[in-house]
């Protein structure tokens, strides 16, 4: 059985801006999120507003 976790246990780097406009299971959103996670925090992202846009930002 999996353990329940609460919001306080999730690191800030794993959270996204809400409301997220990407659909659950969106391949483009997942690819963007993983790519920017792999590239690290010193990356400047420039692009048009789109549904995966919400997962490539971090909350303030």
Secondary structure as UniProt FT lines:
FT   HELIX           7..9
FT   HELIX           12..14
FT   TURN            24..25
FT   HELIX           27..39
FT   HELIX           51..56
//
